[in-house]
Amino acid sequence: MLILTEKWMIQSPYKAATFFGCIGKDKFGEILKKKAEEAHVDAHYYEQSEEPTGTCAACITSDNRSLVANLAAANCYKKEKHLDLEKNWKLVEKAKVYYIANESSQISVFV
C-alpha cells in the first residue's frame, strides 16, 4: 500500500495520511477498513452495494512481480456523493501533499 510508504516518509505515527476510495459492503471491505485503522490511515470510503470490493492477485518470483486486479467497486466511486461532501472536501483543502492514482480506467487487450 503506497500510502504506508508516504506515512513512513512523513514520520508521523497517527493518521498523517488521508485516503479516499470506494469499497463494497462485504467481507473484503471490512478487512480493508480494519487494516487501514491498524495502520493509522485516515481512510474515508464511499461504500456502495453495486459491486464488491476490488481484489488483486500477485505473482512474485525472484525480483519480478505481476499483478492482476479486479477493480470492481473502484469503478463505482462517485465524486459528487463522496469527495464533494463538505466534511471530506475540508480534508482535501487541509492537505499539503496530494497523490492521485487512477486505476479505474478499464484496459482490454485482445490477443
N, C-alpha and C positions, 0 to 999 in steps of 0.2 A: 504494500500500500504506500504510494508515493507520499501521502500526507504525513506518514510517520517519519520519513526522511526529513521533511520540512520541519516537523516539530523538533527533531534532534538538532537541526541547524539553528533553530531559534533558542534552544537550550532552556525551554520552559516546560515543566512537567504537567501543567494543568491547563487544558483547553485553550492553548495559544493558537490552535488551528481550527477553523470552521469549515465544515463540509456540507454541501447541498447535493442531494441526489434523489433518485426515485427507487422505491422498493415495492414489492408486492406484500400483501397481507398473508404471509406464510412463514414456514419454519426458517427459511434462509434469510428472510427479512429480519426475523427476531434474532438470529445469530449475528447478523451484521450490526444491529443496534447494540447488542451486548458487547461485541468485540470493540466497537468504536468507543463505548463507555469505558471499557477496561483500559483502552489506550489513551484515555483522556482527550479524545477528539470531540469537539463541539459539533456533533452531527445533527443536521436537520433534514429529515426525509419527507418527501411527498409520498404518502402511502396511498396506493390505489389497488383495485381488485381486477383490472382488465388483464394484466399479465403477471406472472410470478416474478420474484426477484431473480435477476440475472445470475448466471453461474459461469465459471471458467474452468477449463481443463488445462493443466500444464504438463508438458512432457519435457523433462530436464535430463540431458545426457552430457556428462563432462562439462564443457564450457558453453554448451548450446541449450537454448530453450525454445519451445514453441507453445503458443497459447491459442486455444480455440474458445471463443466467447459466445455465449448465448445471452445477448443483450436484454431480451425480454422487457422487464419493467423500465429499463433505461430509455427505451423508445417512447415511454408514456409520460415523461416529465412534462409538466405544464407550467411554464414560467409564470403565466398570469394567475395561476391558482396557488403558487408556492413562493417563488422568489420575489414576486411583486407585492406580497403581503408586507405591510408596514414593519412588523416585528422582524422579518427576515431581511428586508432591504436595509434596515438600520445596521445590521451586521456587515453588510456589503460596504456601506459608507464608512464604517469604523475600521475596516481592514487597511493595512499598509502595503500588503503584497497580495497579488492575485495570481492564481494558477488555474487556467481554464483548459479542460480537456474535453473534446467532443468525440466520444466513441460511439455515439448513437447513429452515425451515418452507416447505412447498410451498404455493404460492398458484396457484389455477387461475381464470382469468377466461374466461367464455364470453360471446361477443357474438352 
